[in-house]
């Protein structure tokens, strides 16, 4: 075996050394460069429409390649072989009539050899070799060797594609199983959605994935953004979801910088591709896609896939590729579409299960509320009446009478608190609270986790009838500010909240047993000023006073009903 045949045999062994498509394609280019003693080599993969979908190159420094911008799109000399897929050998490619020159910063190239690579009878792509070393030209022998290498490469590519297809199918099946296991175990949606994004990006080979869901107004909100770094899953990072990916690459476009930080929780513009796919209920694709929330970002390709259930789009995936990928693998996209369909069904079933559980909880709450109202309150009320009856007998000494009076007052307060608890039990635990009572109780419930105890609440008068939406918004903001002040400054162990309504005014009173910080002190001035400003906007007033010399603060926020 002569040196040439030995090199060809070594190249055959090299390209057959793996089953992952991305690494196989790169090895084909590397072996072609070594076999022909070239300086540069590349493989332009063609899509169904004949466009270059991927451009794998070797020999050029990464920094130089990055500064050149977008990869070649099959124009000039490269396009000659695309239009007429036969071998082309040139001593000086710049002298060819089809030459369109090089972009600034591109290294000089003269000698050229191009050979098509056919897989299954169709042109898969073209091998390009330039700048044979020692200022030599490519020979007929070089052409013969590269054509032989291309034939062997076709077999390696077909095997790698079969392997990729099989692996993708396994990934898709595993992804569906993971989603089903996760959502049916009653895991919160905030953990499920990042898992969907991860699997969609991994199966498709995309560089980023955005999952958007419609809110109650029908507006699309970006819930999750997962980027190429397997641990960079925004909203719910979890290393166990990391999957090895064969298409190792460095993102070249600055369009990915700060993408997640800008998009998470934001409303998607109505004229975006995501809304269009949601409304049309079909997969949409755009090359050179422009996505915009705060700043325009241009990507190589964006594919938006709606998650459908009973002809209803319940969410969308936006799969995003860097500028060097204009045409993603169609087989991969088909797998993601299948995954999206299965995941949508699973999510709907899981939501149905959670709704059933919520109904069971509400029924239990209603039973508890009835028992509290019909049994506990009535017994407490009867006990209070008995104690008051004992007072009217007039045969008790003064100390005993005082103790009984205090006990009756405590029973009255307990009855009021139980009634507030009954009202809270009738409020949904999720979703927006309805009415001013429910919203006040929701604010206090949320603050209790930070306070370490539950503030007491008391409503006096027909608050639901007299507190308008405008007054209610200001009242809730004042309540938040008052609770925040008590948390930060008062070191309170008890907080009492009262909302009182009469035909003329609405009063919010918040009292605490804390250290009694002076309302004129620097730590309180800003908060009190905000509260006063809100009251004055409605024609009212706000005052803060010390309860006693031993401490405690009382805030009274009062506005007229207008």
C-alpha positions as CSV (number, residue, x, y, z in Angstrom):
1,X,0.0,0.0,0.0
2,X,1.6,3.3,-1.1
3,X,1.6,6.5,1.0
4,X,-1.5,7.9,-0.8
5,X,-3.6,4.8,-0.3
6,X,-2.4,4.6,3.3
7,X,-3.6,8.1,3.9
8,X,-6.9,7.4,2.3
9,X,-7.4,4.3,4.4
10,X,-6.5,6.3,7.5
11,X,-9.1,8.9,6.5
12,X,-11.7,6.2,6.1
13,X,-11.0,4.9,9.6
14,X,-11.0,8.4,11.0
15,X,-14.5,9.4,9.7
16,X,-16.0,6.0,10.7
17,X,-14.8,6.5,14.3
18,X,-18.0,7.9,15.8
19,X,-21.8,8.0,15.4
20,X,-22.6,11.5,16.4
21,X,-23.4,13.6,13.3
22,X,-21.8,16.9,14.3
23,X,-18.5,15.3,15.2
24,X,-18.6,13.1,12.1
25,X,-19.0,16.1,9.8
26,X,-16.1,17.9,11.5
27,X,-13.9,14.8,11.1
28,X,-14.7,14.5,7.4
29,X,-13.4,18.1,6.9
30,X,-10.3,17.5,9.0
31,X,-9.5,14.3,7.1
32,X,-10.0,16.0,3.8
33,X,-7.6,18.8,4.8
34,X,-4.9,16.3,6.0
35,X,-5.4,14.1,2.9
36,X,-4.8,16.9,0.4
37,X,-2.4,19.0,2.5
38,X,-4.7,22.0,2.5
39,X,-4.6,25.0,4.7
40,X,-8.4,25.5,5.0
41,X,-11.4,23.2,4.6
42,X,-15.1,23.4,5.0
43,X,-18.3,21.4,4.5
44,X,-21.4,23.3,3.5
45,X,-24.5,21.3,4.5
46,X,-27.5,21.9,2.2
47,X,-31.2,22.1,3.2
48,X,-34.1,20.8,1.1
49,X,-34.3,24.1,-0.7
50,X,-30.6,24.1,-1.6
51,X,-29.6,26.7,0.9
52,X,-26.6,26.3,3.1
53,X,-28.0,25.3,6.5
54,X,-24.7,24.7,8.3
55,X,-21.1,25.6,7.6
56,X,-18.4,23.5,9.3
57,X,-14.9,24.8,8.8
58,X,-11.4,24.0,10.0
59,X,-8.0,25.8,9.7
60,X,-9.2,29.3,10.4
61,X,-8.6,30.9,13.8
62,X,-11.8,31.3,15.8
63,X,-11.2,35.0,16.4
64,X,-10.8,35.6,12.6
65,X,-14.0,33.6,11.9
66,X,-16.0,35.5,14.5
67,X,-14.9,38.8,13.1
68,X,-16.1,37.8,9.6
69,X,-19.7,37.7,10.8
70,X,-22.2,35.4,9.2
71,X,-20.9,32.3,7.5
72,X,-20.9,31.8,3.7
73,X,-24.4,31.4,2.3
74,X,-23.4,29.6,-0.9
75,X,-22.7,32.5,-3.2
76,X,-19.9,33.0,-5.7
77,X,-17.6,30.0,-6.2
78,X,-19.4,27.9,-3.5
79,X,-22.7,28.4,-5.4
80,X,-21.2,27.1,-8.6
81,X,-21.0,23.6,-7.1
82,X,-24.4,23.9,-5.5
83,X,-26.0,24.7,-8.9
84,X,-23.9,22.0,-10.7
85,X,-22.9,19.3,-8.2
86,X,-19.7,18.1,-9.9
87,X,-16.1,18.4,-8.7
88,X,-14.4,21.8,-9.4
89,X,-10.7,22.4,-9.3
90,X,-9.2,25.9,-9.7
91,X,-5.6,27.2,-9.6
92,X,-6.9,30.7,-8.6
93,X,-10.5,31.0,-7.4
94,X,-10.3,34.8,-7.5
95,X,-9.9,34.7,-11.3
96,X,-13.1,32.7,-11.8
97,X,-16.0,34.7,-13.3
98,X,-18.3,33.6,-10.4
99,X,-16.0,35.0,-7.8
100,X,-17.5,37.6,-5.6
101,X,-14.5,38.4,-3.4
102,X,-14.0,38.1,0.3
103,X,-15.2,40.2,3.2
104,X,-12.7,42.4,5.0
105,X,-10.4,40.5,7.3
106,X,-10.8,37.2,5.4
107,X,-7.5,35.4,4.8
108,X,-6.3,35.2,1.1
109,X,-7.3,32.1,-0.8
110,X,-6.3,31.0,-4.3
111,X,-6.1,27.2,-5.0
112,X,-9.4,25.5,-4.7
113,X,-11.0,22.1,-4.8
114,X,-14.8,21.5,-4.4
115,X,-16.4,18.1,-4.3
116,X,-20.1,17.3,-3.7
117,X,-21.1,14.7,-1.0
118,X,-24.1,12.6,-1.9
119,X,-26.1,10.7,0.7
120,X,-28.9,8.3,-0.5
121,X,-28.6,9.7,-4.1
122,X,-29.2,13.3,-3.0
123,X,-26.6,16.0,-2.5
124,X,-26.0,16.3,1.3
125,X,-23.5,19.1,1.0
126,X,-20.2,20.1,-0.6
127,X,-16.6,19.8,0.6
128,X,-14.5,22.9,0.0
129,X,-10.6,22.8,0.2
130,X,-8.4,25.8,-0.4
131,X,-4.8,26.9,-0.2
132,X,-2.8,23.8,-0.8
133,X,0.4,24.1,1.1
134,X,3.8,25.1,-0.4
135,X,2.0,27.3,-3.0
136,X,1.0,24.1,-4.9
137,X,-2.1,23.5,-6.9
138,X,-4.7,20.7,-6.3
139,X,-4.1,17.8,-8.7
140,X,-6.3,15.2,-10.3
141,X,-5.0,12.8,-7.7
142,X,-6.3,15.1,-5.0
143,X,-9.6,15.2,-6.7
144,X,-9.8,11.4,-6.9
145,X,-8.9,11.1,-3.2
146,X,-11.5,13.6,-2.1
147,X,-14.2,12.0,-4.2
148,X,-13.3,8.6,-2.7
149,X,-13.4,10.2,0.8
150,X,-16.8,11.8,-0.1
151,X,-18.2,8.4,-1.0
152,X,-17.0,6.9,2.3
153,X,-18.3,10.0,4.1
154,X,-21.7,9.4,2.7
155,X,-21.9,6.0,4.5
156,X,-20.6,7.6,7.8
157,X,-23.1,10.4,7.5
158,X,-26.0,8.0,6.9
159,X,-25.0,5.9,9.9
160,X,-24.7,9.0,12.0
161,X,-28.1,10.3,10.9
162,X,-29.7,7.0,11.7
163,X,-28.1,7.1,15.1
164,X,-29.1,10.7,15.7
165,X,-32.7,9.8,14.7
166,X,-32.8,6.9,17.1
167,X,-31.3,8.9,19.9
168,X,-33.6,11.8,19.3
169,X,-36.6,9.4,19.4
170,X,-35.3,8.0,22.7
171,X,-34.8,11.6,24.0
172,X,-38.4,12.5,22.9
173,X,-39.8,9.4,24.6
174,X,-37.8,10.1,27.8
175,X,-38.8,13.7,27.7
176,X,-42.5,12.8,27.5
177,X,-42.1,10.3,30.4
178,X,-40.3,13.0,32.5
179,X,-43.0,15.5,31.9
180,X,-45.7,13.0,32.7
181,X,-44.0,11.9,35.9
182,X,-43.4,15.4,37.0
183,X,-46.8,17.0,36.4
184,X,-48.8,14.1,37.6
185,X,-47.0,14.1,40.9
186,X,-48.7,17.5,41.5
187,X,-45.4,19.4,41.1
188,X,-46.0,23.2,40.8
189,X,-46.2,24.6,37.3
190,X,-43.1,26.7,38.0
191,X,-41.1,23.6,38.1
192,X,-42.8,21.9,35.1
193,X,-42.3,24.8,32.5
194,X,-38.5,24.9,32.8
195,X,-38.5,21.2,32.3
196,X,-40.5,21.6,29.1
197,X,-38.1,24.3,27.9
198,X,-35.1,22.2,28.6
199,X,-36.3,19.1,26.7
200,X,-37.6,21.2,23.7
201,X,-34.2,22.9,23.4
202,X,-32.2,19.7,23.9
203,X,-34.3,17.7,21.3
204,X,-34.2,20.4,18.7
205,X,-30.5,21.3,19.2
206,X,-31.5,25.0,19.5
207,X,-29.3,27.5,21.2
208,X,-32.1,28.9,23.3
209,X,-35.8,28.2,24.1
210,X,-38.5,30.6,25.3
211,X,-41.7,29.3,26.7
212,X,-44.6,31.7,26.7
213,X,-48.1,31.2,28.2
214,X,-51.2,33.4,27.9
215,X,-52.3,35.3,31.0
216,X,-55.9,36.0,32.0
217,X,-56.1,38.8,29.4
218,X,-54.8,36.5,26.6
219,X,-51.5,38.3,26.5
220,X,-48.4,36.1,26.0
221,X,-45.9,36.2,28.9
222,X,-42.4,34.8,28.6
223,X,-42.3,32.4,31.6
224,X,-39.0,30.6,31.0
225,X,-35.8,31.2,28.9
226,X,-33.3,28.4,28.7
227,X,-30.0,29.0,26.9
228,X,-27.3,26.7,25.5
229,X,-25.4,26.4,28.7
230,X,-27.2,23.3,30.2
231,X,-27.2,24.7,33.7
232,X,-28.5,28.1,32.6
233,X,-32.2,27.4,32.9
234,X,-33.8,30.6,34.0
235,X,-36.6,30.3,36.7
236,X,-35.7,26.8,37.8
237,X,-32.1,25.8,37.3
238,X,-31.5,22.1,38.1
239,X,-28.3,20.2,37.1
240,X,-30.2,16.9,36.9
241,X,-31.7,18.2,33.7
242,X,-28.3,18.7,32.0
243,X,-27.9,16.6,28.9
244,X,-24.8,16.1,26.8
245,X,-25.1,17.7,23.4
246,X,-23.0,16.7,20.5
247,X,-23.2,20.0,18.7
248,X,-20.5,21.7,20.7
249,X,-20.3,25.4,19.7
250,X,-19.6,28.9,20.9
251,X,-22.5,31.3,20.6
252,X,-21.3,34.1,18.3
253,X,-24.1,36.5,18.3
254,X,-24.4,39.3,20.9
255,X,-28.2,38.9,20.5
256,X,-28.1,36.3,23.3
257,X,-26.5,38.7,25.8
258,X,-29.0,39.4,28.6
259,X,-31.8,37.6,26.7
260,X,-33.3,35.9,29.8
261,X,-33.0,38.9,32.1
262,X,-34.9,41.0,29.5
263,X,-37.6,38.6,28.6
264,X,-38.6,36.7,31.8
265,X,-42.0,37.8,33.0
266,X,-42.4,40.3,30.2
267,X,-45.3,40.6,27.8
268,X,-44.5,39.5,24.2
269,X,-45.4,42.2,21.6
270,X,-48.6,41.5,19.8
271,X,-46.9,41.7,16.4
272,X,-44.3,39.0,17.2
273,X,-43.9,35.6,15.6
274,X,-44.9,34.0,18.9
275,X,-48.4,35.7,18.8
276,X,-48.7,34.8,15.2
277,X,-48.1,31.1,15.8
278,X,-50.4,31.1,18.8
279,X,-53.2,32.7,16.7
280,X,-52.7,30.6,13.6
281,X,-52.2,27.4,15.7
282,X,-49.4,26.2,13.6
283,X,-45.6,26.0,13.6
284,X,-44.0,29.1,12.1
285,X,-40.4,29.6,11.1
286,X,-38.3,32.7,10.2
287,X,-34.7,33.0,9.2
288,X,-32.8,36.1,10.1
289,X,-35.5,36.5,12.7
290,X,-35.9,39.8,14.6
291,X,-37.3,39.5,18.1
292,X,-37.9,42.6,20.2
293,X,-39.0,43.6,23.7
294,X,-36.7,46.3,24.9
295,X,-34.1,46.0,22.2
296,X,-34.1,44.4,18.7
297,X,-32.3,41.0,18.6
298,X,-31.5,39.2,15.3
299,X,-31.0,35.5,15.3
300,X,-30.1,32.9,12.6
301,X,-33.5,31.2,12.8
302,X,-36.5,31.1,15.1
303,X,-39.1,28.4,15.0
304,X,-42.3,28.8,17.1
305,X,-44.3,25.7,18.0
306,X,-47.7,26.0,19.7
307,X,-48.7,23.4,22.3
308,X,-52.2,22.3,21.2
309,X,-55.0,20.7,23.0
310,X,-58.4,20.2,21.4
311,X,-57.7,22.9,18.8
312,X,-56.6,25.3,21.5
313,X,-53.1,26.7,21.8
314,X,-52.2,26.6,25.5
315,X,-48.6,27.8,25.2
316,X,-45.8,28.3,22.7
317,X,-42.1,27.2,22.4
318,X,-39.8,29.7,20.6
319,X,-36.7,27.8,19.6
320,X,-33.8,30.1,18.7
321,X,-30.6,29.4,16.8
322,X,-27.5,31.5,16.5
323,X,-26.6,33.4,13.3
324,X,-24.7,30.5,11.7
325,X,-27.8,28.2,11.6
326,X,-30.4,29.3,9.1
327,X,-32.2,25.9,8.6
328,X,-32.4,23.6,11.6
329,X,-32.7,19.9,11.2
330,X,-36.3,19.2,10.0
331,X,-36.3,15.7,11.7
332,X,-35.5,17.4,15.1
333,X,-38.3,19.9,14.6
334,X,-40.7,17.1,13.8
335,X,-39.7,15.5,17.1
336,X,-40.2,18.7,19.0
337,X,-43.7,19.1,17.5
338,X,-44.6,15.5,18.6
339,X,-43.2,16.3,22.1
340,X,-45.2,19.5,22.3
341,X,-48.4,17.6,21.4
342,X,-47.8,15.0,24.1
343,X,-46.7,17.5,26.7
344,X,-49.8,19.6,26.1
345,X,-52.1,16.6,26.7
346,X,-50.2,15.7,29.9
347,X,-50.4,19.3,31.2
348,X,-54.1,19.5,30.6
349,X,-54.6,16.2,32.4
350,X,-52.4,17.4,35.3
351,X,-54.4,20.6,35.5
352,X,-57.6,18.6,35.6
353,X,-56.2,16.6,38.5
354,X,-55.1,19.7,40.4
355,X,-58.5,21.2,39.9
356,X,-60.1,18.1,41.3
357,X,-57.8,18.4,44.4
358,X,-58.7,22.1,44.7
359,X,-62.4,21.3,44.7
360,X,-61.8,18.7,47.4
361,X,-60.0,21.3,49.5
362,X,-62.7,23.9,49.0
363,X,-65.4,21.4,50.1
364,X,-63.4,20.6,53.2
365,X,-63.0,24.3,53.9
366,X,-66.7,24.9,53.5
367,X,-67.4,22.1,56.0
368,X,-64.9,23.6,58.5
369,X,-66.5,27.0,58.0
370,X,-70.0,25.7,58.7
371,X,-68.8,23.9,61.8
372,X,-67.1,27.1,63.1
373,X,-70.2,29.1,62.4
374,X,-72.9,26.7,63.5
375,X,-71.1,25.1,66.5
376,X,-68.1,27.0,67.8
377,X,-69.4,30.6,67.5
378,X,-72.8,29.6,69.0
379,X,-71.1,27.9,72.0
380,X,-68.9,30.9,72.5
381,X,-71.9,33.3,72.2
382,X,-73.9,31.2,74.7
383,X,-70.9,31.2,77.1
384,X,-70.7,35.0,76.9
385,X,-74.4,35.4,77.5
386,X,-74.1,33.1,80.6
387,X,-71.3,35.2,82.0
388,X,-73.2,38.4,81.3
389,X,-76.2,36.9,83.1
390,X,-74.0,36.2,86.1
391,X,-72.9,39.8,86.2
392,X,-76.5,40.9,86.4
393,X,-77.1,38.9,89.5
394,X,-75.2,41.5,91.4
395,X,-73.8,39.1,94.1
396,X,-70.1,39.2,92.9
397,X,-67.3,41.2,94.4
398,X,-65.7,43.9,92.2
399,X,-62.6,41.9,91.3
400,X,-64.6,39.0,90.0
401,X,-66.9,41.3,88.0
402,X,-63.9,42.8,86.3
403,X,-62.5,39.4,85.4
404,X,-65.8,38.3,84.0
405,X,-66.1,41.5,82.0
406,X,-62.7,41.0,80.5
407,X,-63.5,37.4,79.7
408,X,-66.7,38.5,77.9
409,X,-64.6,41.1,75.9
410,X,-62.1,38.4,75.0
411,X,-65.0,36.1,73.8
412,X,-66.3,38.9,71.6
413,X,-62.9,39.4,70.1
414,X,-62.5,35.7,69.6
415,X,-65.9,35.5,67.8
416,X,-64.8,38.4,65.5
417,X,-61.5,36.6,64.7
418,X,-63.4,33.3,63.9
419,X,-65.7,35.2,61.6
420,X,-62.7,36.6,59.7
421,X,-61.3,33.0,59.6
422,X,-64.6,31.8,58.1
423,X,-64.4,34.5,55.5
424,X,-60.8,33.6,54.6
425,X,-61.8,29.9,54.3
426,X,-64.3,30.9,51.6
427,X,-61.6,32.8,49.6
428,X,-59.7,30.8,47.0
429,X,-56.2,30.1,48.0
430,X,-54.9,30.8,44.5
431,X,-55.8,33.5,42.0
432,X,-56.8,37.1,42.7
433,X,-58.8,37.8,45.9
434,X,-62.2,39.2,45.3
435,X,-63.6,42.2,47.2
436,X,-61.8,44.5,49.6
437,X,-62.1,42.0,52.5
438,X,-60.5,39.2,50.6
439,X,-57.7,41.5,49.4
440,X,-57.0,42.9,52.9
441,X,-56.9,39.3,54.3
442,X,-54.6,38.2,51.4
443,X,-52.2,41.1,52.2
444,X,-52.1,40.2,55.9
445,X,-51.7,36.5,55.1
446,X,-48.7,37.2,52.9
447,X,-47.1,39.5,55.5
448,X,-47.5,36.9,58.3
449,X,-44.7,34.7,56.8
450,X,-42.2,37.6,57.3
451,X,-43.6,38.7,60.6
452,X,-43.5,35.3,62.2
453,X,-47.1,35.7,63.5
454,X,-50.6,36.4,62.2
455,X,-51.8,40.0,62.7
456,X,-55.4,40.3,64.0
457,X,-58.0,41.8,61.6
458,X,-61.3,43.5,62.3
459,X,-63.8,44.9,59.8
460,X,-66.4,47.4,61.0
461,X,-69.3,48.4,58.8
462,X,-70.3,47.5,55.2
463,X,-66.8,47.7,53.7
464,X,-67.7,45.8,50.6
465,X,-70.5,48.3,49.8
466,X,-68.7,51.6,50.5
467,X,-65.1,51.1,49.5
468,X,-64.6,51.9,45.8
469,X,-62.0,50.3,43.6
470,X,-59.9,53.6,43.7
471,X,-60.1,53.9,47.5
472,X,-59.4,50.2,47.8
473,X,-56.2,50.4,45.8
474,X,-54.9,53.2,48.0
475,X,-56.0,51.5,51.2
476,X,-54.2,48.3,50.2
477,X,-51.0,50.2,49.4
478,X,-51.3,52.0,52.8
479,X,-51.8,48.7,54.5
480,X,-48.7,47.3,52.9
481,X,-46.6,50.3,53.9
482,X,-47.9,50.2,57.5
483,X,-47.1,46.5,57.8
484,X,-43.7,47.0,56.2
485,X,-42.9,49.8,58.7
486,X,-44.0,47.6,61.6
487,X,-41.8,44.7,60.3
488,X,-38.7,46.9,59.7
489,X,-38.7,49.3,62.6
490,X,-41.1,48.4,65.4
491,X,-39.9,44.9,66.4
492,X,-43.5,44.2,67.2
493,X,-44.9,40.9,68.6
494,X,-48.5,41.9,67.9
495,X,-50.2,43.9,65.2
496,X,-53.9,44.8,65.0
497,X,-55.5,45.9,61.8
498,X,-59.0,47.5,61.6
499,X,-60.9,48.6,58.5
500,X,-63.9,50.7,59.5
501,X,-66.6,52.2,57.2
502,X,-69.3,54.7,58.1
503,X,-71.5,56.6,55.6
504,X,-68.9,59.4,55.4
505,X,-65.4,57.9,55.8
506,X,-63.1,54.9,55.4
507,X,-60.6,54.4,58.2
508,X,-57.6,52.0,58.2
509,X,-56.0,51.6,61.7
510,X,-52.8,49.6,62.2
511,X,-51.5,49.3,65.8
512,X,-48.5,47.5,67.1
513,X,-46.8,46.8,70.4
514,X,-43.3,47.5,69.2
515,X,-40.7,49.9,70.4
516,X,-42.8,53.0,69.5
517,X,-40.4,54.6,67.1
518,X,-41.1,58.3,66.7
519,X,-43.0,59.0,63.4
520,X,-40.7,62.0,62.9
521,X,-37.5,59.9,63.0
522,X,-35.5,59.4,59.8
523,X,-36.5,55.7,59.5
524,X,-40.2,56.5,59.3
525,X,-40.3,59.8,57.4
526,X,-40.4,58.3,53.9
527,X,-43.1,55.7,54.7
528,X,-45.3,58.2,56.6
529,X,-44.9,60.7,53.7
530,X,-46.1,58.1,51.2
531,X,-49.1,57.2,53.4
532,X,-50.0,60.9,53.8
533,X,-49.6,61.6,50.1
534,X,-52.0,58.8,49.3
535,X,-54.6,60.0,51.8
536,X,-54.3,63.6,50.7
537,X,-54.8,62.5,47.1
538,X,-58.2,61.3,48.1
539,X,-59.0,64.3,50.3
540,X,-58.1,62.5,53.6
541,X,-55.3,62.5,56.2
542,X,-52.9,60.2,57.9
543,X,-51.5,60.3,61.5
544,X,-49.0,58.3,63.4
545,X,-48.9,58.4,67.2
546,X,-47.3,56.6,70.1
547,X,-49.7,54.4,72.0
548,X,-48.1,54.8,75.4
549,X,-44.8,55.8,77.0
550,X,-43.9,52.1,77.1
551,X,-44.0,51.8,73.3
552,X,-46.4,50.8,70.6
553,X,-47.5,52.8,67.5
554,X,-50.9,53.5,66.1
555,X,-51.3,54.6,62.4
556,X,-54.7,56.0,61.4
557,X,-55.3,56.5,57.7
558,X,-58.6,58.2,56.9
559,X,-60.3,59.2,53.6
560,X,-63.8,60.4,52.8
561,X,-66.2,58.3,50.8
562,X,-66.7,60.3,47.6
